[in-house]
Amino acid sequence: MSHKIRRGRWQVRVDRRRIRVLLIAELANPEWISVPLVGWSHFQALSRVADVHLVTHRRNRENVLARGLREGSDFDSIDTGAVERPLGKIARLLGAGESGGWTTLTALSVLSYYEFERQLWRRYRDRLRAGEFDLVHRLTPLSPTMPSLVAAQCARLGVPFVIGPLNGGVPWPRGFDGARLREREFLTYVRGAHRLLPGYRSTRACAAAIVTASRDTRRQFEPAWRDRTVYIPENGIDPTRFDLQATGEVASPLRVVFVGRLSRYKCPDVLIEAAAPMVREGRMTVELLGDGPFMPALRDQVAREGVGAGVSLPGWVDHRVLKERLVRSHVFAFPSVREFGGAVVLEAMATGLVPVVVDYGGPGELVSERTGFRVPLGSRAQLVAGFRSALERLASEPGRIREVGERARERVLRWFTWEAKAAQMLEVYRWVLERRDRPDFGMPFPDEPEGDAALPGAARSSG
């Protein structure tokens, strides 16, 4: 038996007995950003619609305890430091770390993750056998290259195993090899070796549901497994954290903002070059919020272009006050050419800014024709031309900016809040427990509700 409740824009089917979930989120931390914040935010939202027990890494323990969770009854933590410490030394020797080499870090972390799951299974196998949980859901790691040995173990016990949202593997675009090498992404072109890892095939073969967060990731799954895939992007926003909205008349100069690590693949130099003629004319200002290895080169570029009066590079801004900086602007320009998710794009859209992004990877699926501009992927020169064209159009039609920005905000609040994500994931749970057909919310999500397709109960063919 079930009944329906209304939460915001989402109608959620809630079973009288809440689904009991063992949630694996090695990365889940309320005080961090990026994937750890995704893990924590998704866990919190899921806890409001299901009975969720979190298993995370020991490094997250103190911050989780500080949020009022009780260790043992609400969550457990696992320590894999003995394996991680020597791997960390190897990573540093290979030049992988906070400034690049992400593929190398992911490859090395496979060994520590095997240890994480080994300890997890030893701790929970008897409880799973006893039927304490209806299903197991591995939320993080997000990488589709990271196998799970637990998937096969769950299959042997008859416990459904859900994995995802998985995201990653967006190929480096042609013409940007210089950026790839500066990011020390030396393993990118042998990434396919992950198919040889123990547990690779069994993870896919034994998963009851595979949640993919992008079209690129879904294409990495063989056709035999695609009937078990559901599309749900991993990123979301907390409306209470982005409760300010850009309002008022849009007057010249047009204010454009970029947020992100200043690295070559995020292409802040493309934005500076694209905007330079309008900046020199006094029709536009550009603010690049962030820091990174590309900062000195960007300062030199600003001087060369003669745009110092209209282009600012203030450095990092605390994530907790980012919304105050965003609402000062009109347009969010993000020329990154290799972005898996693009959480910052959603954050800018939530404050009512008009996004201008590259139509590649995650951002190209978050932004629609009605809610922003998607510049086709091409050479650097083509990107400069595409961003210049979009910015010129916005500068010449300032009256449209608030209208498009409002539609961007509505799109985020409809599809990309953590509450909406939990409602979507709950329908995946109901599917693997044979309480409904496979859900399909669209790929990418539509702009407007299409009848029942806008609700988490919608069931269409995923193709």
Backbone torsions as a table, in degrees:
resi	resn	phi	psi	omega
1	MET	NA	144.6	177.5
2	SER	-147.3	161.9	173.8
3	HIS	-136.8	171.2	-175.6
4	LYS	-113.0	143.3	171.4
5	ILE	-128.1	157.5	-179.3
6	ARG	-108.8	122.8	176.6
7	ARG	-124.0	104.5	179.9
8	GLY	60.9	-126.4	-180.0
9	ARG	-86.2	-8.2	-172.8
10	TRP	-102.7	130.5	170.8
11	GLN	-96.1	118.9	-172.2
12	VAL	-112.1	128.9	174.3
13	ARG	-84.1	120.1	-176.5
14	VAL	-115.9	118.5	177.9
15	ASP	-73.1	147.3	-178.8
16	ARG	-59.5	-34.6	172.4
17	ARG	-103.5	114.7	-176.8
18	ARG	-64.1	145.4	179.7
19	ILE	-69.6	134.4	-178.3
20	ARG	-98.1	118.7	-171.0
21	VAL	-120.0	129.8	166.5
22	LEU	-94.2	108.0	-172.8
23	LEU	-100.6	117.3	177.3
24	ILE	-93.8	113.7	178.1
25	ALA	-140.3	81.2	-179.3
26	GLU	-54.6	-36.4	175.3
27	LEU	-103.8	105.7	177.6
28	ALA	-158.1	103.2	-174.9
29	ASN	-145.4	120.6	-176.3
30	PRO	-70.3	-14.3	-176.1
31	GLU	-103.4	-3.9	-179.4
32	TRP	-103.6	178.5	178.2
33	ILE	-119.4	-175.9	178.3
34	SER	62.7	-139.7	-172.6
35	VAL	-59.9	-42.1	177.7
36	PRO	-57.8	-36.5	178.2
37	LEU	-71.8	-35.1	174.1
38	VAL	-59.4	-48.1	-179.4
39	GLY	-59.4	-45.8	-178.3
40	TRP	-67.9	-46.7	-176.3
41	SER	-63.1	-41.0	179.5
42	HIS	-67.2	-40.2	177.3
43	PHE	-60.0	-47.1	-179.1
44	GLN	-59.2	-45.2	-178.9
45	ALA	-66.6	-41.4	178.9
46	LEU	-63.1	-32.9	-178.7
47	SER	-65.2	-19.3	179.1
48	ARG	-84.2	-13.5	-178.8
49	VAL	-121.1	-4.8	-179.6
50	ALA	-150.1	164.3	173.4
51	ASP	-87.7	105.3	-170.1
52	VAL	-115.5	128.9	172.8
53	HIS	-111.2	120.7	-174.4
54	LEU	-91.1	136.3	169.9
55	VAL	-120.3	119.4	-175.4
56	THR	-135.8	-179.8	-178.6
57	HIS	-81.1	151.3	-178.2
58	ARG	-59.0	-28.9	-178.3
59	ARG	-63.7	-20.2	-179.4
60	ASN	-92.0	-6.8	-167.7
61	ARG	-56.2	-50.7	-174.2
62	GLU	-63.2	-41.1	-179.8
63	ASN	-70.8	-31.9	176.1
64	VAL	-69.8	-43.8	177.0
65	LEU	-59.6	-37.3	-178.9
66	ALA	-65.0	-19.0	177.3
67	ARG	-89.6	7.8	173.6
68	GLY	92.5	4.8	177.8
69	LEU	-79.3	148.0	-178.4
70	ARG	-102.6	123.7	179.8
71	GLU	-68.6	134.4	-178.4
72	GLY	101.3	-47.4	-179.6
73	SER	-96.7	-36.5	179.9
74	ASP	-101.0	-34.3	-177.2
75	PHE	-155.7	164.4	172.2
76	ASP	-135.0	153.6	178.2
77	SER	-122.9	148.8	-176.4
78	ILE	-125.0	133.8	-177.3
79	ASP	-104.3	118.0	176.2
80	THR	-117.1	25.0	-176.2
81	GLY	-58.4	-33.8	-178.1
82	ALA	-62.4	-31.1	177.2
83	VAL	-86.1	-36.1	-173.9
84	GLU	-71.4	-35.8	-174.1
85	ARG	-60.1	-49.4	177.0
86	PRO	-65.9	-32.5	177.4
87	LEU	-66.6	-34.6	177.4
88	GLY	-63.9	-38.0	177.6
89	LYS	-64.9	-40.8	178.4
90	ILE	-63.6	-42.6	-179.6
91	ALA	-59.9	-42.7	-179.9
92	ARG	-65.7	-37.9	177.4
93	LEU	-63.4	-31.8	-179.1
94	LEU	-87.6	0.7	178.0
95	GLY	77.5	20.7	179.2
96	ALA	-98.4	137.5	-179.3
97	GLY	174.7	-149.8	-175.0
98	GLU	-65.2	-23.1	-176.7
99	SER	-99.2	11.8	177.3
100	GLY	147.8	-174.5	179.7
101	GLY	71.9	36.5	-175.0
102	TRP	-64.2	-37.2	-179.4
103	THR	-65.0	-38.7	177.6
104	THR	-64.5	-43.6	178.8
105	LEU	-61.1	-42.5	179.8
106	THR	-63.5	-42.6	-179.9
107	ALA	-61.7	-42.6	-179.6
108	LEU	-69.8	-31.7	-176.4
109	SER	-72.4	-12.0	177.9
110	VAL	-57.4	-42.1	-177.0
111	LEU	-64.9	-42.5	179.2
112	SER	-69.4	-30.9	178.9
113	TYR	-71.5	-35.8	173.3
114	TYR	-56.5	-42.5	180.0
115	GLU	-66.6	-39.0	177.8
116	PHE	-58.2	-48.1	-178.6
117	GLU	-71.1	-31.3	177.6
118	ARG	-61.1	-46.8	178.7
119	GLN	-66.6	-39.5	179.9
120	LEU	-60.3	-46.6	-177.4
121	TRP	-65.1	-40.1	178.5
122	ARG	-61.6	-34.5	-177.6
123	ARG	-79.5	-30.9	-170.2
124	TYR	-114.7	-6.3	-173.6
125	ARG	-60.6	-39.6	-179.0
126	ASP	-68.6	-36.7	178.8
127	ARG	-68.6	-36.2	175.6
128	LEU	-68.2	-41.8	178.7
129	ARG	-62.0	-33.3	-179.2
130	ALA	-80.4	-3.6	176.4
131	GLY	82.3	24.9	-179.8
132	GLU	-71.5	-21.8	-178.8
133	PHE	-125.5	143.6	177.6
134	ASP	-79.7	-30.1	-179.2
135	LEU	-159.0	164.7	174.5
136	VAL	-115.2	133.5	179.9
137	HIS	-126.8	116.3	173.4
138	ARG	-91.0	108.2	-177.6
139	LEU	-87.3	-49.4	174.3
140	THR	-130.6	149.5	9.7
141	PRO	-65.1	154.0	179.4
142	LEU	-86.6	-17.2	-172.9
143	SER	-66.8	130.5	176.2
144	PRO	-70.8	-9.6	178.0
145	THR	-84.8	-8.8	-174.7
146	MET	-92.0	107.0	-178.0
147	PRO	-71.6	166.9	174.0
148	SER	-129.7	116.5	176.3
149	LEU	-74.1	-18.7	179.7
150	VAL	-69.4	-26.8	-177.9
151	ALA	-56.9	-47.7	-179.2
152	ALA	-68.1	-36.9	178.5
153	GLN	-63.3	-41.4	178.0
154	CYS	-64.1	-40.5	-179.5
155	ALA	-60.8	-38.0	179.4
156	ARG	-64.8	-30.2	179.4
157	LEU	-89.7	-7.3	-177.6
158	GLY	77.3	23.4	178.4
159	VAL	-100.3	121.3	-179.8
160	PRO	-58.6	138.4	-180.0
161	PHE	-118.1	122.6	178.3
162	VAL	-110.3	136.9	178.4
163	ILE	-130.1	137.0	176.0
164	GLY	122.6	176.5	11.8
165	PRO	-73.5	131.1	179.3
166	LEU	-95.8	138.1	-179.6
167	ASN	-152.2	144.8	178.7
168	GLY	140.9	176.6	177.4
169	GLY	82.0	12.7	176.1
170	VAL	-65.1	120.3	-175.7
171	PRO	-62.4	148.0	173.2
172	TRP	-66.2	129.7	-179.7
173	PRO	-69.7	150.9	177.6
174	ARG	-62.7	144.2	178.7
175	GLY	92.0	-2.2	-179.3
176	PHE	-121.1	31.9	179.0
177	ASP	-63.7	-32.6	178.2
178	GLY	-60.7	-42.8	177.8
179	ALA	-65.6	-40.1	-180.0
180	ARG	-61.0	-44.7	-178.0
181	LEU	-69.2	-37.4	178.5
182	ARG	-68.4	-25.9	174.8
183	GLU	-84.5	2.9	179.5
184	ARG	56.6	40.6	177.0
185	GLU	-91.7	64.7	-175.4
186	PHE	-76.6	-22.4	-176.3
187	LEU	-92.9	1.0	-174.0
188	THR	-55.1	-43.2	-173.1
189	TYR	-85.0	1.0	170.7
190	VAL	-118.4	21.1	-178.1
191	ARG	-58.9	-29.3	-178.7
192	GLY	-62.2	-11.1	178.5
193	ALA	-65.0	-14.4	179.6
194	HIS	-63.5	-19.0	178.7
195	ARG	-66.4	-16.0	179.6
196	LEU	-89.8	-5.4	-176.2
197	LEU	-70.0	145.1	174.1
198	PRO	-58.0	130.1	178.5
199	GLY	93.8	-5.7	-177.7
200	TYR	-60.6	-55.9	-176.5
201	ARG	-71.9	-38.0	-178.1
202	SER	-67.7	-30.5	176.7
203	THR	-59.6	-47.3	-179.0
204	ARG	-72.9	-40.3	-177.3
205	ALA	-69.9	-30.8	-174.2
206	CYS	-98.9	-8.9	-179.6
207	ALA	-72.6	132.3	175.1
208	ALA	-75.5	-29.5	177.5
209	ALA	-148.3	137.7	177.2
210	ILE	-119.6	110.7	-178.9
211	VAL	-91.9	118.6	-179.8
212	THR	-107.4	138.9	-172.3
213	ALA	-98.8	-0.6	178.5
214	SER	-156.7	159.6	177.5
215	ARG	-65.4	-36.3	178.8
216	ASP	-60.2	-43.6	-179.5
217	THR	-67.5	-41.2	179.8
218	ARG	-59.8	-36.2	179.6
219	ARG	-65.6	-17.7	179.5
220	GLN	-78.1	-8.2	-179.7
221	PHE	-97.6	131.1	-179.6
222	GLU	-58.9	149.8	-178.8
223	PRO	-52.8	-31.1	-177.9
224	ALA	-63.0	-22.7	-176.6
225	TRP	-104.7	-5.9	-172.6
226	ARG	-71.0	-20.3	178.0
227	ASP	-71.6	-5.8	176.3
228	ARG	-106.8	9.0	-178.1
229	THR	-97.7	146.2	173.0
230	VAL	-133.8	138.0	-177.5
231	TYR	-92.4	117.9	172.9
232	ILE	-145.4	109.3	176.5
233	PRO	-56.9	146.1	-172.5
234	GLU	-79.4	-25.7	-173.1
235	ASN	-83.5	150.2	176.6
236	GLY	-150.9	178.3	177.4
237	ILE	-132.6	154.3	172.8
238	ASP	-98.6	110.9	-176.6
239	PRO	-57.4	-26.3	179.6
240	THR	-73.1	-22.4	177.9
241	ARG	-86.3	-22.5	179.7
242	PHE	-124.9	62.0	-175.3
243	ASP	-96.6	0.6	175.0
244	LEU	-93.7	147.1	-179.1
245	GLN	-132.8	135.3	176.3
246	ALA	-66.3	125.8	-177.7
247	THR	-137.7	177.8	176.1
248	GLY	91.1	171.5	-179.0
249	GLU	-68.2	140.0	178.5
250	VAL	-91.1	106.4	-178.2
251	ALA	-108.2	157.1	176.9
252	SER	-72.2	142.3	4.2
253	PRO	-81.3	150.6	175.1
254	LEU	-66.5	130.1	-176.9
255	ARG	-101.8	118.4	-176.8
256	VAL	-113.5	136.8	-179.5
257	VAL	-128.0	146.3	173.0
258	PHE	-124.2	140.6	176.1
259	VAL	-131.6	129.3	177.0
260	GLY	156.3	172.7	176.1
261	ARG	-65.9	133.7	-178.5
262	LEU	-82.9	86.4	179.2
263	SER	-129.1	164.2	-173.2
264	ARG	-66.7	-35.1	-176.5
265	TYR	-74.3	-18.1	174.2
266	LYS	-82.7	-9.4	168.6
267	CYS	55.4	44.6	174.1
268	PRO	-63.4	-24.5	176.8
269	ASP	-65.0	-32.8	176.3
270	VAL	-61.9	-43.5	179.7
271	LEU	-63.1	-44.8	-179.5
272	ILE	-60.1	-46.3	-179.0
273	GLU	-65.5	-40.6	-179.1
274	ALA	-63.9	-39.6	-175.6
275	ALA	-85.7	-15.0	-170.2
276	ALA	-51.3	-48.0	-178.8
277	PRO	-59.6	-40.6	-179.3
278	MET	-72.1	-32.7	177.1
279	VAL	-66.2	-44.8	-179.9
280	ARG	-63.4	-29.7	179.1
281	GLU	-81.9	-5.8	-179.5
282	GLY	80.7	13.8	-177.6
283	ARG	-93.7	-7.2	-173.0
284	MET	-154.2	146.5	168.2
285	THR	-123.8	152.4	-179.4
286	VAL	-130.6	130.4	175.8
287	GLU	-120.5	123.0	178.8
288	LEU	-107.4	105.2	-178.2
289	LEU	-92.2	117.3	-179.3
290	GLY	148.2	177.2	178.6
291	ASP	-147.6	169.0	179.8
292	GLY	156.3	-176.6	-173.7
293	PRO	-65.8	-16.4	-177.4
294	PHE	-87.8	-4.8	-174.9
295	MET	-56.1	-50.2	-179.2
296	PRO	-58.3	-41.9	-179.8
297	ALA	-65.7	-35.2	179.4
298	LEU	-69.0	-38.8	177.1
299	ARG	-62.7	-40.2	177.1
300	ASP	-63.5	-40.8	179.7
301	GLN	-63.0	-43.1	178.6
302	VAL	-58.4	-42.4	179.2
303	ALA	-66.5	-43.7	-179.7
304	ARG	-61.8	-41.3	-176.8
305	GLU	-77.5	-11.8	-179.0
306	GLY	67.5	39.2	-176.3
307	VAL	-119.6	21.1	-177.1
308	GLY	-58.5	-27.6	-178.6
309	ALA	-74.8	-18.5	-174.9
310	GLY	-123.5	-1.4	179.1
311	VAL	-122.4	123.4	-178.6
312	SER	-119.3	146.4	178.6
313	LEU	-128.7	77.4	-172.8
314	PRO	-78.9	-7.6	-179.1
315	GLY	94.3	-163.2	-176.8
316	TRP	-67.5	147.8	171.9
317	VAL	-122.3	131.8	179.0
318	ASP	-55.2	132.6	-177.1
319	HIS	-57.9	-28.2	-177.4
320	ARG	-71.5	-19.1	179.6
321	VAL	-116.5	12.6	-177.1
322	LEU	-60.8	-38.3	-176.3
323	LYS	-59.6	-35.9	179.4
324	GLU	-63.8	-34.2	178.7
325	ARG	-76.2	-37.8	-177.7
326	LEU	-63.7	-43.8	-173.7
327	VAL	-68.8	-9.1	174.7
328	ARG	-75.5	-15.0	-174.3
329	SER	-104.1	174.4	178.2
330	HIS	-110.9	-33.7	-171.4
331	VAL	-131.8	139.7	173.7
332	PHE	-108.5	114.5	-178.8
333	ALA	-108.5	127.9	-172.4
334	PHE	-141.3	88.4	-174.5
335	PRO	-87.5	25.6	-179.5
336	SER	-61.2	136.8	-177.9
337	VAL	-102.6	1.0	177.8
338	ARG	-151.1	80.7	-175.8
339	GLU	-123.3	118.8	-178.4
340	PHE	-73.0	-50.4	-175.1
341	GLY	-105.9	-71.9	-179.6
342	GLY	95.7	43.9	-178.9
343	ALA	-57.6	-37.1	-177.1
344	VAL	-64.8	-27.5	176.3
345	VAL	-64.9	-44.7	177.5
346	LEU	-62.2	-39.7	-179.2
347	GLU	-63.9	-40.8	178.1
348	ALA	-67.5	-41.8	178.2
349	MET	-63.5	-35.9	-179.4
350	ALA	-64.9	-24.3	177.9
351	THR	-93.1	5.2	174.7
352	GLY	88.8	15.3	176.1
353	LEU	-82.7	153.0	175.3
354	VAL	-86.4	119.4	-179.4
355	PRO	-85.2	140.0	170.7
356	VAL	-124.0	112.7	-172.5
357	VAL	-132.6	168.0	172.8
358	VAL	-82.0	134.2	-178.6
359	ASP	-80.2	70.8	-177.3
360	TYR	-160.6	138.7	179.6
361	GLY	68.4	-154.8	-174.4
362	GLY	-58.4	-50.4	-175.7
363	PRO	-56.3	-35.0	179.9
364	GLY	-65.5	-17.6	177.9
365	GLU	-98.2	-19.7	178.4
366	LEU	-80.8	-35.7	-177.4
367	VAL	-95.4	136.9	177.6
368	SER	-113.4	174.2	-179.0
369	GLU	-63.6	-30.5	-178.2
370	ARG	-83.5	-13.6	-171.7
371	THR	-119.1	8.6	179.2
372	GLY	167.0	-162.3	-177.0
373	PHE	-122.8	132.0	176.0
374	ARG	-115.4	112.8	-178.6
375	VAL	-86.2	126.4	-179.3
376	PRO	-58.4	141.4	175.8
377	LEU	-66.8	138.0	178.4
378	GLY	-164.0	-158.0	175.5
379	SER	-68.9	170.2	178.4
380	ARG	-58.6	-44.2	-179.6
381	ALA	-61.3	-38.1	178.8
382	GLN	-68.7	-35.9	176.1
383	LEU	-65.7	-42.7	177.5
384	VAL	-57.7	-46.5	-179.1
385	ALA	-64.1	-40.5	-178.9
386	GLY	-67.0	-43.5	178.3
387	PHE	-68.7	-36.9	178.3
388	ARG	-63.4	-41.7	179.8
389	SER	-62.4	-45.1	-179.7
390	ALA	-64.9	-43.1	-179.2
391	LEU	-68.2	-37.9	176.0
392	GLU	-60.2	-43.2	-179.0
393	ARG	-63.6	-42.3	179.5
394	LEU	-67.3	-39.4	179.6
395	ALA	-66.6	-31.4	-178.7
396	SER	-86.1	-14.4	179.5
397	GLU	-128.3	59.0	-175.7
398	PRO	-61.6	-23.7	-179.4
399	GLY	-66.2	-18.7	-179.3
400	ARG	-87.6	-13.8	-168.8
401	ILE	-64.5	-46.1	-178.7
402	ARG	-65.8	-36.5	179.0
403	GLU	-63.0	-48.2	180.0
404	VAL	-67.8	-39.2	178.7
405	GLY	-62.4	-37.8	177.7
406	GLU	-65.6	-39.7	177.7
407	ARG	-66.3	-36.6	177.5
408	ALA	-62.6	-43.5	179.1
409	ARG	-63.7	-43.4	179.6
410	GLU	-62.1	-39.0	179.2
411	ARG	-61.6	-43.4	179.3
412	VAL	-64.4	-44.8	-177.8
413	LEU	-69.4	-23.2	178.1
414	ARG	-80.1	-43.5	-168.8
415	TRP	-112.7	-22.7	-163.5
416	PHE	-121.5	20.6	169.6
417	THR	-82.6	160.3	178.0
418	TRP	-65.9	-30.2	176.1
419	GLU	-62.8	-43.8	177.9
420	ALA	-64.0	-40.6	179.2
421	LYS	-60.8	-42.6	-179.8
422	ALA	-64.7	-39.0	178.0
423	ALA	-63.6	-40.7	177.3
424	GLN	-64.0	-45.4	-178.0
425	MET	-67.5	-33.2	177.6
426	LEU	-60.1	-37.0	178.4
427	GLU	-69.0	-30.9	173.5
428	VAL	-64.7	-44.1	177.3
429	TYR	-58.5	-46.0	-179.2
430	ARG	-62.1	-35.3	178.1
431	TRP	-64.0	-49.5	-176.3
432	VAL	-70.4	-19.8	176.0
433	LEU	-92.2	10.2	174.1
434	GLU	63.4	38.7	176.5
435	ARG	-105.7	-0.1	179.2
436	ARG	-168.6	173.5	174.3
437	ASP	-80.1	171.2	179.7
438	ARG	-61.4	128.4	179.3
439	PRO	-78.2	151.4	174.8
440	ASP	-144.9	115.7	-177.0
441	PHE	-99.5	3.4	-175.5
442	GLY	100.8	152.8	-179.6
443	MET	-146.5	97.4	-0.7
444	PRO	-76.0	177.6	-179.9
445	PHE	-62.9	142.1	179.2
446	PRO	-73.6	166.5	177.9
447	ASP	-76.4	-48.0	-175.8
448	GLU	-111.5	151.5	174.0
449	PRO	-58.9	135.0	177.6
450	GLU	-112.2	74.6	-176.0
451	GLY	62.9	-133.7	-179.0
452	ASP	-71.0	-11.1	-178.8
453	ALA	-63.2	-21.8	-179.7
454	ALA	-80.3	-7.7	-177.0
455	LEU	-102.5	152.3	-178.3
456	PRO	-64.7	-15.1	178.6
457	GLY	-82.6	-4.4	-176.1
458	ALA	-62.2	140.2	178.3
459	ALA	-132.8	102.1	177.2
460	ARG	-123.5	168.6	177.1
461	SER	-71.9	134.4	178.7
462	SER	-84.4	-4.1	179.7
463	GLY	80.1	NA	NA
